[in-house]
């Protein structure tokens, strides 16, 4: 075997091992999705994202075929107490060893131009894209009855 072949094989093995480790470092728990009614054109998903790794990661995108656009959003309250949703283009940092909550009234995944309103008991397939861990596919259950931690969150 040539030196180049051995080096390429080593680099490939290390890259694959690192990718698998990174994927294992992120867990998604307690996820649910909702839309605001039978004629809704938008919906949202909420979840706990835990980084079990030793380095920070970042959720940089979310993708799903259920909507024309899927974005990462947050709420910002202005000086008059009015909350506005904002697209967070840079994504959400998931600190090493910590949990980042996507919750109603805070950070969340936003579905705009949904093809059909979310129905109780259905699932929404979502691919979460992380800077280091890569893509994680999650089937998020629709729960229209769940109460939010911080009041109502309608889109």
CNS distance restraints for C-alpha pairs under 8 A (distance, minus, plus):
assign (resid   1 and name CA) (resid   5 and name CA) 6.49 0.50 0.50
assign (resid   1 and name CA) (resid   6 and name CA) 6.82 0.50 0.50
assign (resid   2 and name CA) (resid   6 and name CA) 6.39 0.50 0.50
assign (resid   3 and name CA) (resid   7 and name CA) 6.10 0.50 0.50
assign (resid   4 and name CA) (resid   8 and name CA) 6.08 0.50 0.50
assign (resid   5 and name CA) (resid   9 and name CA) 6.14 0.50 0.50
assign (resid   6 and name CA) (resid  10 and name CA) 6.15 0.50 0.50
assign (resid   7 and name CA) (resid  11 and name CA) 6.13 0.50 0.50
assign (resid   8 and name CA) (resid  12 and name CA) 6.07 0.50 0.50
assign (resid   9 and name CA) (resid  13 and name CA) 6.16 0.50 0.50
assign (resid  10 and name CA) (resid  14 and name CA) 6.19 0.50 0.50
assign (resid  11 and name CA) (resid  15 and name CA) 6.06 0.50 0.50
assign (resid  12 and name CA) (resid  16 and name CA) 6.16 0.50 0.50
assign (resid  13 and name CA) (resid  17 and name CA) 6.13 0.50 0.50
assign (resid  14 and name CA) (resid  18 and name CA) 6.06 0.50 0.50
assign (resid  15 and name CA) (resid  19 and name CA) 6.17 0.50 0.50
assign (resid  16 and name CA) (resid  20 and name CA) 6.25 0.50 0.50
assign (resid  17 and name CA) (resid  21 and name CA) 6.19 0.50 0.50
assign (resid  18 and name CA) (resid  22 and name CA) 6.04 0.50 0.50
assign (resid  19 and name CA) (resid  23 and name CA) 6.16 0.50 0.50
assign (resid  19 and name CA) (resid 133 and name CA) 6.70 0.50 0.50
assign (resid  19 and name CA) (resid 134 and name CA) 7.71 0.50 0.50
assign (resid  20 and name CA) (resid  24 and name CA) 6.32 0.50 0.50
assign (resid  21 and name CA) (resid  25 and name CA) 6.33 0.50 0.50
assign (resid  22 and name CA) (resid  26 and name CA) 7.22 0.50 0.50
assign (resid  22 and name CA) (resid  53 and name CA) 7.40 0.50 0.50
assign (resid  22 and name CA) (resid 132 and name CA) 6.44 0.50 0.50
assign (resid  22 and name CA) (resid 133 and name CA) 4.49 0.50 0.50
assign (resid  22 and name CA) (resid 134 and name CA) 7.74 0.50 0.50
assign (resid  23 and name CA) (resid 133 and name CA) 4.56 0.50 0.50
assign (resid  23 and name CA) (resid 134 and name CA) 6.69 0.50 0.50
assign (resid  23 and name CA) (resid 135 and name CA) 7.86 0.50 0.50
assign (resid  23 and name CA) (resid 136 and name CA) 7.45 0.50 0.50
assign (resid  24 and name CA) (resid  52 and name CA) 7.91 0.50 0.50
assign (resid  24 and name CA) (resid 133 and name CA) 7.78 0.50 0.50
assign (resid  25 and name CA) (resid  51 and name CA) 5.61 0.50 0.50
assign (resid  25 and name CA) (resid  52 and name CA) 4.67 0.50 0.50
assign (resid  25 and name CA) (resid  53 and name CA) 4.74 0.50 0.50
assign (resid  25 and name CA) (resid 133 and name CA) 7.26 0.50 0.50
assign (resid  26 and name CA) (resid  49 and name CA) 6.87 0.50 0.50
assign (resid  26 and name CA) (resid  50 and name CA) 5.61 0.50 0.50
assign (resid  26 and name CA) (resid  51 and name CA) 4.67 0.50 0.50
assign (resid  26 and name CA) (resid  52 and name CA) 6.02 0.50 0.50
assign (resid  26 and name CA) (resid  53 and name CA) 7.32 0.50 0.50
assign (resid  26 and name CA) (resid 133 and name CA) 6.97 0.50 0.50
assign (resid  27 and name CA) (resid  49 and name CA) 5.78 0.50 0.50
assign (resid  27 and name CA) (resid  50 and name CA) 5.16 0.50 0.50
assign (resid  27 and name CA) (resid  51 and name CA) 6.63 0.50 0.50
assign (resid  27 and name CA) (resid  52 and name CA) 7.59 0.50 0.50
assign (resid  28 and name CA) (resid  47 and name CA) 6.72 0.50 0.50
assign (resid  28 and name CA) (resid  48 and name CA) 5.69 0.50 0.50
assign (resid  28 and name CA) (resid  49 and name CA) 4.68 0.50 0.50
assign (resid  28 and name CA) (resid  50 and name CA) 6.40 0.50 0.50
assign (resid  28 and name CA) (resid 138 and name CA) 7.96 0.50 0.50
assign (resid  29 and name CA) (resid  47 and name CA) 6.03 0.50 0.50
assign (resid  29 and name CA) (resid  48 and name CA) 5.17 0.50 0.50
assign (resid  29 and name CA) (resid  49 and name CA) 6.56 0.50 0.50
assign (resid  30 and name CA) (resid  47 and name CA) 5.38 0.50 0.50
assign (resid  30 and name CA) (resid  48 and name CA) 6.11 0.50 0.50
assign (resid  31 and name CA) (resid  45 and name CA) 7.04 0.50 0.50
assign (resid  31 and name CA) (resid  46 and name CA) 5.51 0.50 0.50
assign (resid  31 and name CA) (resid  47 and name CA) 4.05 0.50 0.50
assign (resid  31 and name CA) (resid  48 and name CA) 6.81 0.50 0.50
assign (resid  31 and name CA) (resid 140 and name CA) 5.80 0.50 0.50
assign (resid  31 and name CA) (resid 141 and name CA) 7.05 0.50 0.50
assign (resid  32 and name CA) (resid  45 and name CA) 5.65 0.50 0.50
assign (resid  32 and name CA) (resid  46 and name CA) 5.55 0.50 0.50
assign (resid  32 and name CA) (resid  47 and name CA) 6.54 0.50 0.50
assign (resid  32 and name CA) (resid 140 and name CA) 5.41 0.50 0.50
assign (resid  32 and name CA) (resid 141 and name CA) 5.14 0.50 0.50
assign (resid  32 and name CA) (resid 142 and name CA) 5.57 0.50 0.50
assign (resid  32 and name CA) (resid 143 and name CA) 5.96 0.50 0.50
assign (resid  33 and name CA) (resid  43 and name CA) 7.18 0.50 0.50
assign (resid  33 and name CA) (resid  44 and name CA) 5.57 0.50 0.50
assign (resid  33 and name CA) (resid  45 and name CA) 4.10 0.50 0.50
assign (resid  33 and name CA) (resid  46 and name CA) 6.30 0.50 0.50
assign (resid  33 and name CA) (resid 118 and name CA) 7.88 0.50 0.50
assign (resid  33 and name CA) (resid 124 and name CA) 7.33 0.50 0.50
assign (resid  33 and name CA) (resid 140 and name CA) 6.32 0.50 0.50
assign (resid  33 and name CA) (resid 141 and name CA) 6.15 0.50 0.50
assign (resid  33 and name CA) (resid 142 and name CA) 4.62 0.50 0.50
assign (resid  33 and name CA) (resid 143 and name CA) 6.04 0.50 0.50
assign (resid  33 and name CA) (resid 144 and name CA) 7.64 0.50 0.50
assign (resid  34 and name CA) (resid  43 and name CA) 5.55 0.50 0.50
assign (resid  34 and name CA) (resid  44 and name CA) 5.64 0.50 0.50
assign (resid  34 and name CA) (resid  45 and name CA) 6.53 0.50 0.50
assign (resid  34 and name CA) (resid 118 and name CA) 6.18 0.50 0.50
assign (resid  34 and name CA) (resid 142 and name CA) 5.58 0.50 0.50
assign (resid  34 and name CA) (resid 143 and name CA) 5.95 0.50 0.50
assign (resid  34 and name CA) (resid 144 and name CA) 5.42 0.50 0.50
assign (resid  35 and name CA) (resid  40 and name CA) 6.23 0.50 0.50
assign (resid  35 and name CA) (resid  41 and name CA) 7.96 0.50 0.50
assign (resid  35 and name CA) (resid  42 and name CA) 6.12 0.50 0.50
assign (resid  35 and name CA) (resid  43 and name CA) 4.05 0.50 0.50
assign (resid  35 and name CA) (resid  44 and name CA) 6.45 0.50 0.50
assign (resid  35 and name CA) (resid 117 and name CA) 6.23 0.50 0.50
assign (resid  35 and name CA) (resid 118 and name CA) 5.62 0.50 0.50
assign (resid  35 and name CA) (resid 144 and name CA) 7.29 0.50 0.50
assign (resid  35 and name CA) (resid 154 and name CA) 7.81 0.50 0.50
assign (resid  35 and name CA) (resid 155 and name CA) 7.47 0.50 0.50
assign (resid  36 and name CA) (resid  40 and name CA) 5.72 0.50 0.50
assign (resid  36 and name CA) (resid  42 and name CA) 7.50 0.50 0.50
assign (resid  36 and name CA) (resid  43 and name CA) 6.80 0.50 0.50
assign (resid  36 and name CA) (resid 154 and name CA) 5.92 0.50 0.50
assign (resid  36 and name CA) (resid 155 and name CA) 6.42 0.50 0.50
assign (resid  37 and name CA) (resid 117 and name CA) 6.79 0.50 0.50
assign (resid  38 and name CA) (resid 117 and name CA) 5.66 0.50 0.50
assign (resid  39 and name CA) (resid 117 and name CA) 6.55 0.50 0.50
assign (resid  40 and name CA) (resid 114 and name CA) 7.73 0.50 0.50
assign (resid  40 and name CA) (resid 116 and name CA) 7.74 0.50 0.50
assign (resid  40 and name CA) (resid 117 and name CA) 5.59 0.50 0.50
assign (resid  41 and name CA) (resid 112 and name CA) 6.35 0.50 0.50
assign (resid  41 and name CA) (resid 113 and name CA) 5.02 0.50 0.50
assign (resid  41 and name CA) (resid 114 and name CA) 5.18 0.50 0.50
assign (resid  41 and name CA) (resid 115 and name CA) 7.52 0.50 0.50
assign (resid  41 and name CA) (resid 116 and name CA) 7.48 0.50 0.50
assign (resid  41 and name CA) (resid 117 and name CA) 6.93 0.50 0.50
assign (resid  42 and name CA) (resid 110 and name CA) 7.37 0.50 0.50
assign (resid  42 and name CA) (resid 111 and name CA) 5.39 0.50 0.50
assign (resid  42 and name CA) (resid 112 and name CA) 4.59 0.50 0.50
assign (resid  42 and name CA) (resid 113 and name CA) 5.77 0.50 0.50
assign (resid  42 and name CA) (resid 114 and name CA) 5.63 0.50 0.50
assign (resid  42 and name CA) (resid 117 and name CA) 7.84 0.50 0.50
assign (resid  42 and name CA) (resid 155 and name CA) 6.32 0.50 0.50
assign (resid  43 and name CA) (resid 110 and name CA) 6.07 0.50 0.50
assign (resid  43 and name CA) (resid 111 and name CA) 4.97 0.50 0.50
assign (resid  43 and name CA) (resid 112 and name CA) 6.74 0.50 0.50
assign (resid  43 and name CA) (resid 114 and name CA) 7.20 0.50 0.50
assign (resid  43 and name CA) (resid 117 and name CA) 7.88 0.50 0.50
assign (resid  43 and name CA) (resid 118 and name CA) 7.54 0.50 0.50
assign (resid  43 and name CA) (resid 155 and name CA) 6.67 0.50 0.50
assign (resid  44 and name CA) (resid 108 and name CA) 6.63 0.50 0.50
assign (resid  44 and name CA) (resid 109 and name CA) 5.45 0.50 0.50
assign (resid  44 and name CA) (resid 110 and name CA) 4.55 0.50 0.50
assign (resid  44 and name CA) (resid 111 and name CA) 5.68 0.50 0.50
assign (resid  44 and name CA) (resid 155 and name CA) 7.94 0.50 0.50
assign (resid  45 and name CA) (resid 102 and name CA) 7.72 0.50 0.50
assign (resid  45 and name CA) (resid 108 and name CA) 5.99 0.50 0.50
assign (resid  45 and name CA) (resid 109 and name CA) 5.05 0.50 0.50
assign (resid  45 and name CA) (resid 110 and name CA) 6.67 0.50 0.50
assign (resid  45 and name CA) (resid 140 and name CA) 7.70 0.50 0.50
assign (resid  46 and name CA) (resid 101 and name CA) 7.64 0.50 0.50
assign (resid  46 and name CA) (resid 102 and name CA) 4.76 0.50 0.50
assign (resid  46 and name CA) (resid 103 and name CA) 5.02 0.50 0.50
assign (resid  46 and name CA) (resid 104 and name CA) 6.93 0.50 0.50
assign (resid  46 and name CA) (resid 108 and name CA) 5.55 0.50 0.50
assign (resid  46 and name CA) (resid 109 and name CA) 6.70 0.50 0.50
assign (resid  47 and name CA) (resid 101 and name CA) 6.08 0.50 0.50
assign (resid  47 and name CA) (resid 102 and name CA) 5.04 0.50 0.50
assign (resid  47 and name CA) (resid 103 and name CA) 6.61 0.50 0.50
assign (resid  48 and name CA) (resid  99 and name CA) 6.49 0.50 0.50
assign (resid  48 and name CA) (resid 100 and name CA) 5.96 0.50 0.50
assign (resid  48 and name CA) (resid 101 and name CA) 4.69 0.50 0.50
assign (resid  48 and name CA) (resid 102 and name CA) 6.14 0.50 0.50
assign (resid  49 and name CA) (resid  94 and name CA) 7.42 0.50 0.50
assign (resid  49 and name CA) (resid  99 and name CA) 5.50 0.50 0.50
assign (resid  49 and name CA) (resid 100 and name CA) 5.25 0.50 0.50
assign (resid  49 and name CA) (resid 101 and name CA) 6.33 0.50 0.50
assign (resid  49 and name CA) (resid 102 and name CA) 7.69 0.50 0.50
assign (resid  50 and name CA) (resid  94 and name CA) 7.25 0.50 0.50
assign (resid  50 and name CA) (resid  97 and name CA) 7.33 0.50 0.50
assign (resid  50 and name CA) (resid  98 and name CA) 5.85 0.50 0.50
assign (resid  50 and name CA) (resid  99 and name CA) 4.18 0.50 0.50
assign (resid  50 and name CA) (resid 100 and name CA) 6.36 0.50 0.50
assign (resid  51 and name CA) (resid  56 and name CA) 7.54 0.50 0.50
assign (resid  51 and name CA) (resid  57 and name CA) 7.45 0.50 0.50
assign (resid  51 and name CA) (resid  94 and name CA) 6.20 0.50 0.50
assign (resid  51 and name CA) (resid  95 and name CA) 6.55 0.50 0.50
assign (resid  51 and name CA) (resid  96 and name CA) 5.42 0.50 0.50
assign (resid  51 and name CA) (resid  97 and name CA) 5.33 0.50 0.50
assign (resid  51 and name CA) (resid  98 and name CA) 5.62 0.50 0.50
assign (resid  51 and name CA) (resid  99 and name CA) 6.26 0.50 0.50
assign (resid  52 and name CA) (resid  96 and name CA) 6.48 0.50 0.50
assign (resid  52 and name CA) (resid  97 and name CA) 5.02 0.50 0.50
assign (resid  52 and name CA) (resid  98 and name CA) 7.19 0.50 0.50
assign (resid  53 and name CA) (resid  96 and name CA) 5.53 0.50 0.50
assign (resid  53 and name CA) (resid  97 and name CA) 6.07 0.50 0.50
assign (resid  54 and name CA) (resid  96 and name CA) 5.14 0.50 0.50
assign (resid  54 and name CA) (resid  97 and name CA) 6.55 0.50 0.50
assign (resid  55 and name CA) (resid  95 and name CA) 7.11 0.50 0.50
assign (resid  55 and name CA) (resid  96 and name CA) 4.84 0.50 0.50
assign (resid  56 and name CA) (resid  93 and name CA) 6.96 0.50 0.50
assign (resid  56 and name CA) (resid  94 and name CA) 5.82 0.50 0.50
assign (resid  56 and name CA) (resid  95 and name CA) 4.40 0.50 0.50
assign (resid  56 and name CA) (resid  96 and name CA) 4.48 0.50 0.50
assign (resid  57 and name CA) (resid  93 and name CA) 5.95 0.50 0.50
assign (resid  57 and name CA) (resid  94 and name CA) 5.14 0.50 0.50
assign (resid  57 and name CA) (resid  95 and name CA) 6.35 0.50 0.50
assign (resid  57 and name CA) (resid  96 and name CA) 7.14 0.50 0.50
assign (resid  57 and name CA) (resid 130 and name CA) 6.79 0.50 0.50
assign (resid  57 and name CA) (resid 131 and name CA) 6.12 0.50 0.50
assign (resid  57 and name CA) (resid 132 and name CA) 5.89 0.50 0.50
assign (resid  57 and name CA) (resid 133 and name CA) 7.35 0.50 0.50
assign (resid  58 and name CA) (resid  91 and name CA) 6.43 0.50 0.50
assign (resid  58 and name CA) (resid  92 and name CA) 5.42 0.50 0.50
assign (resid  58 and name CA) (resid  93 and name CA) 4.27 0.50 0.50
assign (resid  58 and name CA) (resid  94 and name CA) 5.35 0.50 0.50
assign (resid  58 and name CA) (resid 130 and name CA) 5.47 0.50 0.50
assign (resid  58 and name CA) (resid 131 and name CA) 5.32 0.50 0.50
assign (resid  58 and name CA) (resid 132 and name CA) 7.31 0.50 0.50
assign (resid  59 and name CA) (resid  91 and name CA) 5.35 0.50 0.50
assign (resid  59 and name CA) (resid  92 and name CA) 5.17 0.50 0.50
assign (resid  59 and name CA) (resid  93 and name CA) 6.42 0.50 0.50
assign (resid  59 and name CA) (resid  94 and name CA) 7.05 0.50 0.50
assign (resid  59 and name CA) (resid 128 and name CA) 7.04 0.50 0.50
assign (resid  59 and name CA) (resid 129 and name CA) 5.90 0.50 0.50
assign (resid  59 and name CA) (resid 130 and name CA) 4.42 0.50 0.50
assign (resid  59 and name CA) (resid 131 and name CA) 6.41 0.50 0.50
assign (resid  60 and name CA) (resid  72 and name CA) 7.93 0.50 0.50
assign (resid  60 and name CA) (resid  89 and name CA) 7.54 0.50 0.50
assign (resid  60 and name CA) (resid  90 and name CA) 6.28 0.50 0.50
assign (resid  60 and name CA) (resid  91 and name CA) 4.38 0.50 0.50
assign (resid  60 and name CA) (resid  92 and name CA) 6.70 0.50 0.50
assign (resid  60 and name CA) (resid 128 and name CA) 7.99 0.50 0.50
assign (resid  60 and name CA) (resid 129 and name CA) 5.77 0.50 0.50
assign (resid  60 and name CA) (resid 130 and name CA) 5.52 0.50 0.50
assign (resid  60 and name CA) (resid 131 and name CA) 6.23 0.50 0.50
assign (resid  61 and name CA) (resid  71 and name CA) 6.73 0.50 0.50
assign (resid  61 and name CA) (resid  72 and name CA) 6.56 0.50 0.50
assign (resid  61 and name CA) (resid  91 and name CA) 6.69 0.50 0.50
assign (resid  61 and name CA) (resid 128 and name CA) 6.15 0.50 0.50
assign (resid  61 and name CA) (resid 129 and name CA) 5.03 0.50 0.50
assign (resid  61 and name CA) (resid 130 and name CA) 7.13 0.50 0.50
assign (resid  62 and name CA) (resid  70 and name CA) 6.14 0.50 0.50
assign (resid  62 and name CA) (resid  71 and name CA) 6.35 0.50 0.50
assign (resid  62 and name CA) (resid  72 and name CA) 6.99 0.50 0.50
assign (resid  62 and name CA) (resid 109 and name CA) 7.05 0.50 0.50
assign (resid  62 and name CA) (resid 126 and name CA) 6.67 0.50 0.50
assign (resid  62 and name CA) (resid 127 and name CA) 5.58 0.50 0.50
assign (resid  62 and name CA) (resid 128 and name CA) 4.56 0.50 0.50
assign (resid  62 and name CA) (resid 129 and name CA) 5.83 0.50 0.50
assign (resid  63 and name CA) (resid  70 and name CA) 5.82 0.50 0.50
assign (resid  63 and name CA) (resid  71 and name CA) 7.98 0.50 0.50
assign (resid  63 and name CA) (resid 126 and name CA) 5.67 0.50 0.50
assign (resid  63 and name CA) (resid 127 and name CA) 5.06 0.50 0.50
assign (resid  63 and name CA) (resid 128 and name CA) 6.59 0.50 0.50
assign (resid  63 and name CA) (resid 129 and name CA) 7.88 0.50 0.50
assign (resid  64 and name CA) (resid  70 and name CA) 6.76 0.50 0.50
assign (resid  64 and name CA) (resid 124 and name CA) 7.86 0.50 0.50
assign (resid  64 and name CA) (resid 125 and name CA) 6.20 0.50 0.50
assign (resid  64 and name CA) (resid 126 and name CA) 4.88 0.50 0.50
assign (resid  64 and name CA) (resid 127 and name CA) 6.40 0.50 0.50
assign (resid  65 and name CA) (resid 125 and name CA) 7.74 0.50 0.50
assign (resid  66 and name CA) (resid 111 and name CA) 7.75 0.50 0.50
assign (resid  66 and name CA) (resid 114 and name CA) 5.57 0.50 0.50
assign (resid  66 and name CA) (resid 115 and name CA) 5.77 0.50 0.50
assign (resid  66 and name CA) (resid 116 and name CA) 7.66 0.50 0.50
assign (resid  66 and name CA) (resid 124 and name CA) 7.23 0.50 0.50
assign (resid  66 and name CA) (resid 125 and name CA) 7.85 0.50 0.50
assign (resid  67 and name CA) (resid 111 and name CA) 5.62 0.50 0.50
assign (resid  67 and name CA) (resid 112 and name CA) 5.70 0.50 0.50
assign (resid  67 and name CA) (resid 113 and name CA) 5.08 0.50 0.50
assign (resid  67 and name CA) (resid 114 and name CA) 3.97 0.50 0.50
assign (resid  67 and name CA) (resid 115 and name CA) 5.78 0.50 0.50
assign (resid  68 and name CA) (resid 111 and name CA) 7.64 0.50 0.50
assign (resid  68 and name CA) (resid 112 and name CA) 6.07 0.50 0.50
assign (resid  68 and name CA) (resid 113 and name CA) 4.94 0.50 0.50
assign (resid  68 and name CA) (resid 114 and name CA) 6.33 0.50 0.50
assign (resid  68 and name CA) (resid 115 and name CA) 7.64 0.50 0.50
assign (resid  69 and name CA) (resid 111 and name CA) 6.03 0.50 0.50
assign (resid  69 and name CA) (resid 112 and name CA) 5.16 0.50 0.50
assign (resid  69 and name CA) (resid 113 and name CA) 6.53 0.50 0.50
assign (resid  70 and name CA) (resid 109 and name CA) 7.02 0.50 0.50
assign (resid  70 and name CA) (resid 110 and name CA) 5.59 0.50 0.50
assign (resid  70 and name CA) (resid 111 and name CA) 4.69 0.50 0.50
assign (resid  70 and name CA) (resid 112 and name CA) 6.22 0.50 0.50
assign (resid  71 and name CA) (resid  87 and name CA) 6.54 0.50 0.50
assign (resid  71 and name CA) (resid  88 and name CA) 7.72 0.50 0.50
assign (resid  71 and name CA) (resid 109 and name CA) 5.93 0.50 0.50
assign (resid  71 and name CA) (resid 110 and name CA) 5.21 0.50 0.50
assign (resid  71 and name CA) (resid 111 and name CA) 6.74 0.50 0.50
assign (resid  72 and name CA) (resid  87 and name CA) 5.85 0.50 0.50
assign (resid  72 and name CA) (resid  88 and name CA) 5.54 0.50 0.50
assign (resid  72 and name CA) (resid  89 and name CA) 7.11 0.50 0.50
assign (resid  72 and name CA) (resid  91 and name CA) 6.47 0.50 0.50
assign (resid  72 and name CA) (resid 107 and name CA) 7.36 0.50 0.50
assign (resid  72 and name CA) (resid 108 and name CA) 6.02 0.50 0.50
assign (resid  72 and name CA) (resid 109 and name CA) 4.79 0.50 0.50
assign (resid  72 and name CA) (resid 110 and name CA) 6.02 0.50 0.50
assign (resid  73 and name CA) (resid  85 and name CA) 6.37 0.50 0.50
assign (resid  73 and name CA) (resid  86 and name CA) 5.36 0.50 0.50
assign (resid  73 and name CA) (resid  87 and name CA) 4.51 0.50 0.50
assign (resid  73 and name CA) (resid  88 and name CA) 5.33 0.50 0.50
assign (resid  73 and name CA) (resid 106 and name CA) 7.99 0.50 0.50
assign (resid  73 and name CA) (resid 107 and name CA) 5.62 0.50 0.50
assign (resid  73 and name CA) (resid 108 and name CA) 5.37 0.50 0.50
assign (resid  73 and name CA) (resid 109 and name CA) 6.07 0.50 0.50
assign (resid  73 and name CA) (resid 110 and name CA) 6.23 0.50 0.50
assign (resid  74 and name CA) (resid  85 and name CA) 5.59 0.50 0.50
assign (resid  74 and name CA) (resid  86 and name CA) 5.40 0.50 0.50
assign (resid  74 and name CA) (resid  87 and name CA) 6.69 0.50 0.50
assign (resid  74 and name CA) (resid  88 and name CA) 6.71 0.50 0.50
assign (resid  74 and name CA) (resid 105 and name CA) 7.62 0.50 0.50
assign (resid  74 and name CA) (resid 106 and name CA) 5.15 0.50 0.50
assign (resid  74 and name CA) (resid 107 and name CA) 4.11 0.50 0.50
assign (resid  74 and name CA) (resid 108 and name CA) 6.18 0.50 0.50
assign (resid  75 and name CA) (resid  83 and name CA) 6.08 0.50 0.50
assign (resid  75 and name CA) (resid  84 and name CA) 5.45 0.50 0.50
assign (resid  75 and name CA) (resid  85 and name CA) 4.53 0.50 0.50
assign (resid  75 and name CA) (resid  86 and name CA) 6.09 0.50 0.50
assign (resid  75 and name CA) (resid 105 and name CA) 6.20 0.50 0.50
assign (resid  75 and name CA) (resid 106 and name CA) 5.27 0.50 0.50
assign (resid  75 and name CA) (resid 107 and name CA) 6.74 0.50 0.50
assign (resid  76 and name CA) (resid  83 and name CA) 5.44 0.50 0.50
assign (resid  76 and name CA) (resid  84 and name CA) 5.39 0.50 0.50
assign (resid  76 and name CA) (resid  85 and name CA) 6.46 0.50 0.50
assign (resid  76 and name CA) (resid  86 and name CA) 7.15 0.50 0.50
assign (resid  77 and name CA) (resid  81 and name CA) 5.54 0.50 0.50
assign (resid  77 and name CA) (resid  82 and name CA) 5.32 0.50 0.50
assign (resid  77 and name CA) (resid  83 and name CA) 4.20 0.50 0.50
assign (resid  77 and name CA) (resid  84 and name CA) 6.32 0.50 0.50
assign (resid  78 and name CA) (resid  82 and name CA) 5.46 0.50 0.50
assign (resid  78 and name CA) (resid  83 and name CA) 6.43 0.50 0.50
assign (resid  78 and name CA) (resid  84 and name CA) 7.77 0.50 0.50
assign (resid  88 and name CA) (resid  92 and name CA) 7.70 0.50 0.50
assign (resid  93 and name CA) (resid 100 and name CA) 7.93 0.50 0.50
assign (resid  94 and name CA) (resid  98 and name CA) 6.92 0.50 0.50
assign (resid  94 and name CA) (resid  99 and name CA) 6.80 0.50 0.50
assign (resid  94 and name CA) (resid 100 and name CA) 5.87 0.50 0.50
assign (resid  95 and name CA) (resid  99 and name CA) 7.34 0.50 0.50
assign (resid  95 and name CA) (resid 100 and name CA) 7.82 0.50 0.50
assign (resid 101 and name CA) (resid 107 and name CA) 7.26 0.50 0.50
assign (resid 102 and name CA) (resid 106 and name CA) 6.58 0.50 0.50
assign (resid 102 and name CA) (resid 107 and name CA) 4.78 0.50 0.50
assign (resid 102 and name CA) (resid 108 and name CA) 4.70 0.50 0.50
assign (resid 102 and name CA) (resid 109 and name CA) 7.58 0.50 0.50
assign (resid 103 and name CA) (resid 107 and name CA) 5.89 0.50 0.50
assign (resid 103 and name CA) (resid 108 and name CA) 5.91 0.50 0.50
assign (resid 103 and name CA) (resid 148 and name CA) 7.57 0.50 0.50
assign (resid 103 and name CA) (resid 149 and name CA) 7.52 0.50 0.50
assign (resid 104 and name CA) (resid 108 and name CA) 7.03 0.50 0.50
assign (resid 104 and name CA) (resid 148 and name CA) 5.89 0.50 0.50
assign (resid 104 and name CA) (resid 149 and name CA) 6.98 0.50 0.50
assign (resid 104 and name CA) (resid 150 and name CA) 6.56 0.50 0.50
assign (resid 104 and name CA) (resid 151 and name CA) 7.52 0.50 0.50
assign (resid 104 and name CA) (resid 152 and name CA) 7.24 0.50 0.50
assign (resid 104 and name CA) (resid 153 and name CA) 5.46 0.50 0.50
assign (resid 105 and name CA) (resid 150 and name CA) 6.33 0.50 0.50
assign (resid 105 and name CA) (resid 151 and name CA) 7.40 0.50 0.50
assign (resid 105 and name CA) (resid 152 and name CA) 7.60 0.50 0.50
assign (resid 105 and name CA) (resid 153 and name CA) 5.85 0.50 0.50
assign (resid 118 and name CA) (resid 122 and name CA) 7.10 0.50 0.50
assign (resid 118 and name CA) (resid 142 and name CA) 6.52 0.50 0.50
assign (resid 119 and name CA) (resid 142 and name CA) 6.45 0.50 0.50
assign (resid 119 and name CA) (resid 144 and name CA) 7.61 0.50 0.50
assign (resid 120 and name CA) (resid 142 and name CA) 5.31 0.50 0.50
assign (resid 120 and name CA) (resid 143 and name CA) 5.50 0.50 0.50
assign (resid 120 and name CA) (resid 144 and name CA) 5.76 0.50 0.50
assign (resid 120 and name CA) (resid 145 and name CA) 7.99 0.50 0.50
assign (resid 121 and name CA) (resid 141 and name CA) 6.33 0.50 0.50
assign (resid 121 and name CA) (resid 142 and name CA) 5.43 0.50 0.50
assign (resid 121 and name CA) (resid 143 and name CA) 6.52 0.50 0.50
assign (resid 122 and name CA) (resid 141 and name CA) 5.90 0.50 0.50
assign (resid 122 and name CA) (resid 142 and name CA) 5.38 0.50 0.50
assign (resid 123 and name CA) (resid 139 and name CA) 5.82 0.50 0.50
assign (resid 123 and name CA) (resid 140 and name CA) 5.20 0.50 0.50
assign (resid 123 and name CA) (resid 141 and name CA) 4.25 0.50 0.50
assign (resid 123 and name CA) (resid 142 and name CA) 5.56 0.50 0.50
assign (resid 124 and name CA) (resid 139 and name CA) 5.53 0.50 0.50
assign (resid 124 and name CA) (resid 140 and name CA) 4.97 0.50 0.50
assign (resid 124 and name CA) (resid 141 and name CA) 6.29 0.50 0.50
assign (resid 124 and name CA) (resid 142 and name CA) 7.00 0.50 0.50
assign (resid 125 and name CA) (resid 137 and name CA) 7.17 0.50 0.50
assign (resid 125 and name CA) (resid 138 and name CA) 5.93 0.50 0.50
assign (resid 125 and name CA) (resid 139 and name CA) 4.44 0.50 0.50
assign (resid 125 and name CA) (resid 140 and name CA) 6.15 0.50 0.50
assign (resid 126 and name CA) (resid 137 and name CA) 5.79 0.50 0.50
assign (resid 126 and name CA) (resid 138 and name CA) 5.31 0.50 0.50
assign (resid 126 and name CA) (resid 139 and name CA) 6.22 0.50 0.50
assign (resid 126 and name CA) (resid 140 and name CA) 7.09 0.50 0.50
assign (resid 127 and name CA) (resid 135 and name CA) 6.24 0.50 0.50
assign (resid 127 and name CA) (resid 136 and name CA) 5.58 0.50 0.50
assign (resid 127 and name CA) (resid 137 and name CA) 4.34 0.50 0.50
assign (resid 127 and name CA) (resid 138 and name CA) 6.18 0.50 0.50
assign (resid 128 and name CA) (resid 135 and name CA) 5.59 0.50 0.50
assign (resid 128 and name CA) (resid 136 and name CA) 5.19 0.50 0.50
assign (resid 128 and name CA) (resid 137 and name CA) 6.24 0.50 0.50
assign (resid 128 and name CA) (resid 138 and name CA) 7.46 0.50 0.50
assign (resid 129 and name CA) (resid 133 and name CA) 7.76 0.50 0.50
assign (resid 129 and name CA) (resid 134 and name CA) 5.51 0.50 0.50
assign (resid 129 and name CA) (resid 135 and name CA) 4.49 0.50 0.50
assign (resid 129 and name CA) (resid 136 and name CA) 6.49 0.50 0.50
assign (resid 130 and name CA) (resid 134 and name CA) 4.77 0.50 0.50
assign (resid 130 and name CA) (resid 135 and name CA) 6.15 0.50 0.50
assign (resid 130 and name CA) (resid 136 and name CA) 7.91 0.50 0.50
assign (resid 147 and name CA) (resid 151 and name CA) 7.51 0.50 0.50
assign (resid 147 and name CA) (resid 152 and name CA) 7.53 0.50 0.50
assign (resid 148 and name CA) (resid 152 and name CA) 6.17 0.50 0.50
assign (resid 148 and name CA) (resid 153 and name CA) 7.45 0.50 0.50
